[in-house]
Amino acid sequence: MSSTLANGGAKRGSRKRASQGEVDAPPAKASRPLATSEKPSVADILESLEYGPAPESPAVANKWLEEHGRSFGHFIDGKWYKPAGRNTYDSVNPATGEKLACTLQGTEEDVEVAVTAARTAYKSWSTTPGHVRARYMYAVARNVQKHIRLLAVLETMDNGKSIRETRDCDVPLVARHFYHHAGWAQLLDTEFPGWKSVGVVGAIVPWNFPLMLLTWKLCPALAAGNTMVLKPASYTRLTALLLAEICSEAGLPPGVFNVVTGNGAFGSKLAEHSDVDKVAFTGSTGIGQLLRRSTAGTGKKLSLELGGKSPFVVFENADLDAAVEGAVDAIWFNQGQVCSAGSRMIVHESVYDTMVKKLKERMSRLRLGDSLDKCIDMGAIVDESQRRSIDEFVQRAKKEGADVHQDCACMPEKGIFYPPTLVTNVSTVSYIVQEEVFGPVLTVITFRTPKEAIALANNTKFGLAASVWTENINVALEVAVSIKAGAVWVNGHNLFDAAAGFGGYRESGFGRDGGKEGMYEYLRPSWEERARPVVDAKKLATFGATVPGRPLNPNDGHSALIQPISEQGGVSVPSIDRTVKMYIGGGQKRPDAPYSRPILGADSKVISNVGDGNRKDIREAVEAAYKAAPGWGKRAAHNRAQITYYMAENLELRRQEFATRIAAMTGRDMASCLKEVDLSIERLFHWGAYADKFGGSVQETTLYGATVKIHEPVGVIGIACPDEYPLLGFVSLFAPAVVRGNTVVIVPSTAHPLSACDLYQVFDTSDLPGGVVNIVTGDRDHLSKYLVEHQNIEAMWYFGSAEGSQFVEATSAVNVKRTWVNYGLSRDWTDAQQGRGHEFLINSVECKNIWLPMGEIFAN
């Protein structure tokens, strides 16, 4: 590889031949010499087809910067706030090295001022009628359009991306989000009954799309009635401050939108502030994991849009020329600094050589240059440290034996640039194939069959996006559904719209930006207040510790395990001992350890014994659930509904028996126990009805085609049930998960597990496939510890203590699994909103948007 090319030193049009693993460019083509005059003739231009410069003037941005003295404070409570004694940070144009302005490095005191302003504004903004909020947002959208050139130019100068991208993609999407979410503000009461705003939102956004990603957080937050404190990335602060001023000019009330600047630690202070009710973050997976741990157990809502390693799957019948142009959009758009970048090309082996040849030829025509030049294809890398990081990935790939090809039509001698890079001769476990580079680097591997293509696409810890390239619509749809990613584009890549949610699976995070699904990130059920749990540090430190069962002391009033049940010839006949087994893989299983735990009734007498589960029992249950998940998830929704109705039917046949069991465990009167059984039957009917009525919708995006939202199963869900309402709580939790195609490993009430255990026969007689529901009895916290730590558990629902809730949320950060916890607060499981509200469905599905273009007849 040419060192000058890799480090930004090649002149326009330069070419170098190199050995394997280095620059492998075609020889320079002969062309007619240009006229010696300063300005080429038309004939010269037509002969050479050389690009002429088409610079966008920076005057409007420079004027705005100068009017503020090229020195900015925070924007808090509708005005500039510039406290004394703060350090500053220089914003620099990465394409030229020019200093643009300096901004403040905020302190904890500044966070306090901003959050206080947002909290004060929330009191009125949250009660402002939806129509009024819609008018404000509409006004901001119009004002954004009035300043579109200023925003585009400043974004380009601050970030380094090309003016074509900011002008034609980023800023129009900013306006689109304000318009779209003005509509949600207008319709909030009718479209989201039973929901309310969260409170103060702390938003942290990255440097790759500083303005666009800001609005992905801001718009739904404001539409829902929340206020926001935003911290932009250190490298790219200027357009966030400009947008705050534009919002103020449009009349947005003071304190509704506040912008504070600072370093990474400053962002953590914002996220950890006790009066921030929701944290919305887009950035790296590593920082997302830190935020998950720091906010664990605090009662804050959290959404994370993190890293990706998106597959770009090319079938042999694809339009290869279109796929090459798609690759330009997938990996060289924004210099590859895109979380959804199609950085893993997976191409059918029959067209591999042709595809690689076409890619190399296309790379040789890509123009790198001044970001304000409208004729360039790629702009600058945001910072020298990022350029070094990209190059370290490439150099490591070369040392591991990969072939590295770098080429472009031209690249400036100054500025922070990195050439388009193609890496071949790699394996599925190569570091550069598995890890996110966040730069203009494309790897290529091959496949032979569609099943292998799907397996390779899913062979990643991420799940943000993917694209499928084929002219066969049947293949396109089946592969799109099979790839585990939040957005899948067919014959396209990096398509975005406010009407379609964007977000990922696995270590790409959770939550969605955009669409109706994105609105729920900024709402909470109307009955629910923000939890502010007090966690006992000693209990947290010993969470999950348990001691196996011991013999019961008769002096404590406990009865013997074996009780007389009859007399024969004057001799008392004891009952036969029965210890209830666990239910794993469709069969009753003894616990791994020879331990059991007695279950006491309200009178402290022993009712029965159950197995005392451990780590190995959880492991076997997860294996069974994992094995059952693909088949159950693909079952027809009608079939899942019928099985759920059968459960209700068989439960009703044993109505009296189940009520008697609940009464024996809890000491409640028979009437309330019968009501619990009846409500459990009703819940099964309720969720059975939703088996085929929550599959998704068609999103009304700007795409000429169809954007189809599919509600997919989350996968294997771990559930820890509460002690209250031992049957109803159990049914209310497992039923929505199962009807939406998930499999579960569920821990019933620690104190009253027998109602759940009595369901074994109900499951067996209701045609429920083995492994769909797996029940492990024992200490809830001990078993929850192993569930949340298991890598094949995709989500964890925990209804127990405040300490357990914090442990579950913090531990989930290891592989960024979704969580749903109660922070130690009980809910009324008999209430329709609390016991079977819409949140149960939201937690049971992953939203995937599949973008399907069309265009044989009217597209042109």
N, C-alpha and C positions, 0 to 999 in steps of 0.2 A: 504494500500500500504506500502510496506517495505521502510522505510526511507533510508536504506543503498542502496537499489536498485535504488531509485529515485535520489540519490545524488552521485552515482558512487562508492558505498562502498561494493558491493557484490563481493565475490570471484568467480573465474571460477567454473561453474557448481553448484553453490549454489542454493537452492530452499527453499522457505518458504510458508507455508500455511497461508492464511489470510482470514478475514471475507469479506462479500460483499463490493464491492467498493475498495478492496485492491488487492494485488497480489494473484492470484488464479492459482497456478501452479500445474501440476501433481506431484505426489510423485516421488522421485528419483528412477530410474530403477536399479535393481540389475545387476551387471556385474562382470565378472571375474577380480580379483585383478591383477594389473600389476605386472610384475616381479620386484624383488627388485633391480635388476641391474640398473645402471644409464641410460642405453639405452634400451628401451623396445624391445622385440623380435618381429619378423614379426607376429608370432601367437598372441602375446599380442595386437598388433595393429589391426589385423583383428577381434579380439574378441571385443575390446572396441570401435573400429572405432573412436578413439580420433584423433583430429587434432594435427599435430605437427607444431611448429612455422616455418614460411616461410618468414623471414624478408627480406625486400628490403634494401640494403645498402644506408645510407644517405651520403656516402663519396663524391659522385660527387657534390651534392648540398653544402655540407659543404666546399668543396674545392673552389667552386665559391664564396661563401660568404666570406671565408677567404682571397681570392685574392682581394676582395674589402674592406678588413679591417672590415667586418661586419658593415659597415657604408656607407649609400648611400645618394647621393644628388638627384636632379632632372636629367632627361635626356632630354636635350634641344639642338636643332640644331645639332644633331649628336654627342654630347659629354656629359660627365658628368658635371653638373653645381651644385656647392656646395657653395653657398654664406655664409659668416660668420654671426654670430649673430642669427641663427635660432634655435628654439626649436626642439627637436627630439621626435620620437615616437618609442617605442620598438615593433618589430614584434615577436610574441611568438607562439610556437607550442602548440596548445590547447590540444593535446593528451598527452604531456609530461610536459608542463610548461616551457620548455627550451626556453631561449631567442635566437632568430636566428640572428637578426640584428637590427640596428636602422635606421630610415629614417627621412627626414626633415619634419617639419610642415611648409608648405609654407606660404608666405605672398602675399599680393596684388602685390607687386613689382615683385615677381616670376611669377605671372600670366601674367603680362605685358611683361616680357622677353620672355615667352613661346609663347604667342599669336603673338608677333612681329616676332619671328622666323618663326612661321607657316604662317603668312601673307606674309613674304618675300619669303618663299619657294613656296607658292601658285602661285606666278607670273609665275614661270617656270613649276611647276608640272601640273598646269591646262592646259598648252599649249603643254605639252609633248604628242606625239602621243600615241594613245591607245595601239598600239603594244608594245611600249617601256614600258609603265606602266605595261602591262601584263608580260613582261619579268622580271621586278623587283619583281612583286608579285609571279611569279613562283619561282624565286630565294629564296624568303623568305620562301615559302612553303617547298622547298627542305631543307633549313637550319633548319626549325623547325623539320623536320624529323630526321635530323642529331643530334639534341639535344633533342630528344623526352624523353630520360630517365631523363636527367637533369630537364626538364620542369615538368615531372610527379612527380618526387621526391620532388622538391621544392614546387610544388602546394600542395602536400599532407602535407608537413611539415608546410606550412604557413596557410593552411585552416583547416586541421584536417580530411578531407575526406579520404576514403580508397585509397590505391595505385592502387587497381584494377580499381576504377572509373577514376582516373586521367590518368592511363596508357591506359585503353581500351576504354574510352569514351571521356574525355575532350580534351586531346592533339591530338588524331586523328581527332577530329572535328575541331580543330584549323587549322591543315594542310589542311583539306578538304575545309574550307572556303577560304583559300588563293588560292588554286587551282581553285575552282569554280569561284571566283571573278576575278581571272586573265583572265578567259574567258569573263566575262562582260567587262573588260577593253578593251580586243581585239575587242569586238563586239559593243562597245558603240555607235559609229557613225551610224551603220546600224540598231541596235535594239532600239535606243532612239533618232530618228531624232526629231529636234525641242526642245531638252533639253540640259542643260549645268550644270556644277558643281555649287555648292552653294557658296563655299568659305572656310572659316576656321570653322571646326567642333569642338565644345567642348563636349567631351564625359565623362559621369560619370557612373561608373559601380559598382555593388554590390560585396559582399564578398562570395556569395555562389558558383559562378562559375567565379572566378576572371579572369582567362585566356580566357576561352571559350567565355564569354559574351563580353570581350574586342574585340575579333576578329569579333564578329557579328556586331560591330560598325565600326571597323577599315577597314575591307576588302571592303565593299561597298563604304565607303567614299573615299578610295584611288583609287578604280577602276573608280569612277566617276570623278576623278581629283581634289578632295578636299585634304586639309591637316588637321591634327588633333592635338589637345591638349587633352590628356587623364588624368583624375584624378581617380585612383583606390580607392577602399574602404580603410578605415583606417586600418581595421584588416588584410587585405591581399594585400600588395603592391608589394611584391617581384617579382612575376612572370611577372607583367607588366613591371617592370624595366629590368628584364632579356630579355623579348621579344624585348624591345627597342634596347638592345645591339645586339640581334640576327639579327634584321632588319638592323642595321648599318653594321654588319659583312657581310650581304648579299648584301650590296651596295646601300640600299635605300638612296636617297639624303638627306642631312641634313635638318632638319626643317619640313620634311614631316610628321613625327610621333614623337611627344614629350610627355613625361610623367612627370607629376608634382604630388607631394604628399602633403597631408594636411588634415585638418579636414573637417567637413561638411560645415562650414562657408566659408572655402577656395573654396569648390566646387561651392558655390553660387557666389563667386567672378568671377570664370571662366565663369559660365553661363550668368552672367550679363555684362560681358565685351562687350563694344560696337562693337569691331571688331570681335566678334564671330558671325558667320552668321547662325549657326545651332547648336542646343543642342540636343544630343541623350542621353537618360537616361534610365537606368534599375534600379529598386529599389522599395521601398514601395509606396503605393498609397498616403500616407500622404506627403512624400517628392515630389512626382510627382505633387501634387496639389500646393505645394509651388513654384515649378519651373514654373508651368503654370502661376501663378499670377506674379511672378517676371519678366518673359519674355513677359508678355502681352503688346501688342501695340508697340513692338520694331522692328517688321519686321523680327524677327528670325524665322526660321523653328524650329519645335519642334516635337520630337517623344518620346513617353512614353511607356515603357513596365513595367507594374506595378504588383500589387498583384493578387492573385487568390484564389479561394476556389473550386477547380475543382471536379465535380461529377464523380464517378466511378460506373456506372450503371450495375448491374448484373441481367440478366434475368434467369428464372428458367431452361431454356434449355442450359445455358452456361456450358462450361467445367469448373467446379468449382475448380478443382486442378490448371488448368491454370490461372483462375481468382485469386487464392490465390498467385501464383507466380507473377502475374501482380500487385497485391497489394504491394508486396515487392518492386517492381520497382517503384510503384506509390507513396508510402508514406515513405518507409524506405530507399530508395535510397538517398544518400547524407544527411542522418539523417533527412529526411523530409524538409530540408532547400532548397526547390525548389518552385519557384513561381507557377509552373504547377502541384504541388503535388496532387495526387488524394486523398484528405483528407476527402471527403464526399462519403462514400460508400452508395449507394442506391440499396438495394437488394430485389428481389421478396420475399414476405412474406413466400411462400411455401418452400424456401430453406434457409431462414434466420438462423434457428438453425444450420443446417449443415454447412453453410458458417462461422458462428461465431466459431463453434467448430474447423473447419479446420484452421482458422486464429490463434486461440490460440495455436494450436499444432505447427504451423509454426513459430510463435513468439518464442516459447520455444527453437527453434533450431538456432535462429539468434545469431551470435557471435559479440560482441562488444569488441574492443581492439585497440592495437597500430595501428595507421593508416598505418604504413609501413609494417604491416604483411599482406601478400597476402592471408591469409586464413580467414581474418575477413570479416564480412558482413557490419558492420556499424562502422564508425569512430567517431571522437569527434565532439561535438558542438563547433562552432567557438569561443565563448567567454562565460564567466560566466554570463554576463548580459543576453545573449540570452537564456542560460539554465534556468535562473530564470524566464524569460518571458514565456517560454514554461510551466514550472511547475505552474505558476500562472493561466494559462488557465485551466490546468488539475484540480488544487485544486478548482477553481471556479465551474467547471463542477460537481465535487463531492458534493459541497455545494448545487448545484441546483438539486441534486438527481440522477445524472448519475451514472452508474456502470463503474468503471475504472479497467481495467485489464492491468497489466504490467508484462512482462516476457522476458527473454532472456537466452541464453545458458551460457554466461559468460560476465563479465564486469570488467575492471581494477579497482584497488583501487585508482589510482591517475588519474588525467586528468579530462577533462570536458565532461562528458557523460550523456546521458539520454536514458532510456530504451524504446523499442518499446511499444507503448501504444494504447489500444483499448478502445473506449468509446461507450457504448451502453445505452439504456434506455434514449434517448434524443429526443427532438422534433425538428420540423423544425425551430423554433424560438430560440432554445437554443443558447447562446452566442458562444459556442465552435463550433456549426454547421455553424454559420453565419460569424464569423470572421476568418481571416487568422492566424493560430498559428505559422507557419513556423518552424515546428519541427516534430518529428516522431509520430504524434498523428492522429489516424484514428477514425472517428465517423461512426456509422452505423445506418441507418433508413430503413424502409421498404416501399414497394409500392405494389399495387394490379394489376393495369392495366398499359399498356404502356403509355397511356395519362397521368396518374398520375406520372409515372416515369419522363416523359418529363417536367411536371409542377414542380416537385421537383428539377430536375436538373437545371431548369431556375430560381428557387426561390433563387436568389442571386444577389448582386450588382455587382459581378464580371462576367467575361466572357472570361477567358484566355484559358482554355483547358477542355477536358472531355474525358472519355473513355466509350465504350459500349461493354459489354461482352455477346455474344449470338452466337449460331450456326445457327441462322436463318438470312440469308443475307438480306431478305426483312425488317425485324425488325431493323437490324443493320443500314441499309442505311436511313430508315425513321427517326429513332431516331437521328442519326448523323446529318441529315439535320435540324432537329427540335431544337436541342440544340444550344443555342446562345453562341458560343465560337469560338475562332480563330483557334483552332486545336482540332480535334476529332479523337481519335485512336480507331479502332475496334480491340478488342481482343489483346490489347497492351496498353502501357502507356509510356510516356516520351521518345518518339522517335523523334529525331531531325536530320535535314540535311540542308546543305547550299542551296539546290535547292528549299526548301519549306519555305515560310515566316512564322515567328512565332510572334504572337502578339495577343492582345485581343480586346474585346468589353467592353462597359460600363466602370466601374471603374478599369478595367485591362489595360486601356490606349488606345492609338491609334498609328498607324504606324506598320510596320512589319520589322523584322530582317531576312534576307535571301530571296532567290528567286528573280525573276524579280520584284515582288511587293516591295521588300525591297530596290531595287536600287532607286526607285522614292523618297525615303526619303532623298536622298543626291543629288537630281537634282532639277532644277527649269526650267520653260519654257524659251526658248532662248530669247524671246522678253522682259522678265521681269528682272528688276534690283532689288536688295535688297532695300526694303522700309526702310527709316529711318525717320519716322514721328515725327513731333514736336507737342506734345499734350498740349493743353491749360488746365491747372489744374482747372481753374474755370469752364470751360465747362464740364470737366470730372466730377466734383463734382455735377453738376446739370444735368447730362445726363439722358434723359428720362422724364424730367419735361415738362409739357405742360399745356397750358391754353385753356379751351374750346372756341369754336368760339363765336364771338360777332357780332352785326350788323355792316355792312360796312358803313363807313363814305362817303356820296356822295361827300363831298368836296375833297376827295382823288382821284376822277375820276372814282370810281367804279360805275358800272351800277346797276340798281335795279335787284333783283332776278327774278322778273316776267316782261317779255318784251312783248310788243304788237306783235301779229303775223298776225293779219288781221283786217279788218273793217267790221262791219255789221250795215248798216243803218247810216253810218257816225260816228259810235262809235267804238273806238279801242277795240279789243278783246285781252285780255292778254293770254299768254300761261298758261298752267296748271302746277303748281309746281310739280317737280319730284325730289326727293332726292334718289340717287342711294343707294340701300341696299347692305349689305355684302353677301358673298356667302359661306355658311357653311353647310356641310353635304349634298350637292347637291341641296340646296334650298336657296332662297334669304331671308335674315334675317335682321330685324331691329337691329340697335345697342342697346346695353344694356342701355346706358345713352341717354337721349333725346337731344343729341348734334349732330350737323352736321358741316361740314366745306365747305366753298365755294371754288370752283375750278375756278381760274382765267385764262383767255387766255393771249396771249402775249400783248394784248392791255389793260390789267388790268380789263377787263369786265368779269362779272360772266358768266361762261358757264353752270355750274351745281353745285349741292351739293352732297357730299358723307357723309356717316356715319362716325362719329369720334369715332373710336374704343377705347376700354379700356381693363383692365385686364380680366373682365368677358368675353368679346368677344373672347379674346385669349384663355381663358380656354375652352369655348365651341367649338372653332375651333380645339383645340388640342384633345379634347375628340372625335370629329367626325373623325379626322385623325387617332387617335389611334384605334378606332373601325374599320375603313376601312382597316388598314394596313395588318392584316393577310390574308384577302381574296385577296387583290390586289397583295400582294407579291407572292401568290401562283398561280396567274393567268398565263396561258400559255403566254410565251413571244410573240408569234405570235398574240395573242389577244390584248396585250398591244400595239403592233406595229400597228395593224389595227385601234384601237381607235385613236392613234396619227395621222395616215394618214387621218382619218375622220375629225379630227380637222383642218388639213391643207386644206382639201377639203372645209369645211364650212367657213373657214376664207377667202379663195379665192373668194367665192360667195359674200362676203361683203367687197371686197378689197377697193373699192372706199369709202365706208362709213368709214372704219377704217382710211384710209389716211386723209379723211376730218377731222376726230376727232383729229388726231395727229397734223394737221396743225392748227386747232383752239386752241389747248392747247399750242403749242410751237411757233407758228408764222413762222415755216419753210415753204419753198416753196413746192408746191404739188408734184413735181417730187421726192424730197428727202423723202417725206412722203410715196409715193407709193413704193419707193425702200425699206423703212423700213418694210412695209407690206410684200413685196415680199421676203425679207430676212427672215422674221418671218416664212413664209410658208416654205421656204427652210430649216430653222432650224428644223421645225417639221418633215419634211421628213428625215433630217439627223439623228435626234435622234430616230425617229421611226425605221430607219434602224438598229440602234444599240440595239434595244430591244431584239433581238435574236442573237446577235453577240459579246457579251462581257460576256458570262456566266462563263468563267473560262478556265482551261486547266488541262492536266495531267502533274504533276511535275516529273521530272526524278531524283528521290532520290535514295538512296542506298537500300531502302526497297525492299524485294522480294515480290512484289505485286504492287498495284497502289496507288499513292498519288494524290488525285483529289482536285484541287483548285476550289472552287465554289465562284463566286461573288454574295454575298447575298445583299439584301437591307439593308441600314443603319437603316431604320425604319421611324420615323416621323421627317421630316426635317423642321426647321424654316428658312424662306428666307426673307430677307429685300432687296428690289430692289433699284437700283440707279435711279436718276432722268433723266439722259440722256437716249435717246432712250426708251421711256416709254413702247412701245409694244415689241420691239426686246429684250430689257434687260429682261423683264418679261418672254418672251417665252424661251430665251436662258437659264434661270435659272430653271424654273419649269420643262421643257421638259426632260432634262437628268435625273433629279431626279425621275420623274414619270415613264419613260420607264424602268428604272432599278428596279421598284417595290416598290419605296418609296411612302409615302403619304406626302403632304406638307401643311403647313400653311404659306401663303405668303402675305407679305405686299407690295403692288405695290408702285410705285413712289408717294411720298407725294405730289409733285407739280402737277403731270400729271397722275392721277390714272385712268382716264376714259377709256383708251384703254383696260386696264386689266378688268375693270368692264363690258365692252362690250363683253368680252369673255364668260360671263355667258351662253348666249344662244348658243354659239359655243360648250361649254362643254355639255350642255343639249341635243343638237342634234347630238352629237358624241358618245353617249352611254358611257360616262365617269361615272363610279359608284360614287354615292354620298360619300363625305368624302375624296376622293383621292386628290382633289385640294380644298383648303379652302382659301378664300380671305378676309382679314380684312383690311379695309381702315382706314386711319388716319395718325397721326404723326409717321413717320418711327422709330425714336429713342424711343419714348414712348412705342410703341408696341414691339420693339426689346428687350427692357428691360424685359418685361414680358415673351417673348418667351425664351430668354436665361436662365431665372431663372426657367422655368418650368421643372420639373423632367422627364416628358415624351417626351421632345424634345431630340432626340438622337444626332442631329447635328444642328449647326446654321451657315447659310451663311449670311454675312452682307456686303453690299456694300453702305457705307455711309461715315461718317467722321472718322478722325484719332481718335478722342475721343471715338466714338462709337466702333471702332475696338478694342481699348484697353479695354473698358468696357466689350465687348462680350467675349474676350479671358480670362480676369480675372475672370469673373463671371462663365464661363464654368467650372472652376476648381471644383466647388461644387460637380458635379457628373461626371467630366472628360468627358464632351461631346466633340465631334469633332467640330472644327470651320474652317471656310474659310472666311477671311475678306480681305478688299482691302486697309486698312490703310489710307483711305482718298484719294487714288489715283484713277483716272478714267482710264478706258480701252476703247479701240475702239471696240465696240460691233459689228461693221460691218466687222471687220477683222476675217478671219477664225481661226487663231491661238488664238486670244484673246477672241473671242466670242463663239467658239465651239471646243476648244482644248481638248487634252486628259485629262487634269486636271479635266474637268467637270465629266468625267466618274470615275476617281479615287475617287473623293469626293462623288460620288453617291453609292459606294459599300463598303461592308466589305469583306475582303478576308478570307475565311475559307478553311483550308486544312484538308481533310478527308483521313486518312491512312488506307488502306484496304489490309491486308496481304493475302497471299494465300499459299498453301503448302500441298495438299493432294497427289500429284503425284511426283513432282521433288524436293520438299523442302529438303528432307532428302537424 
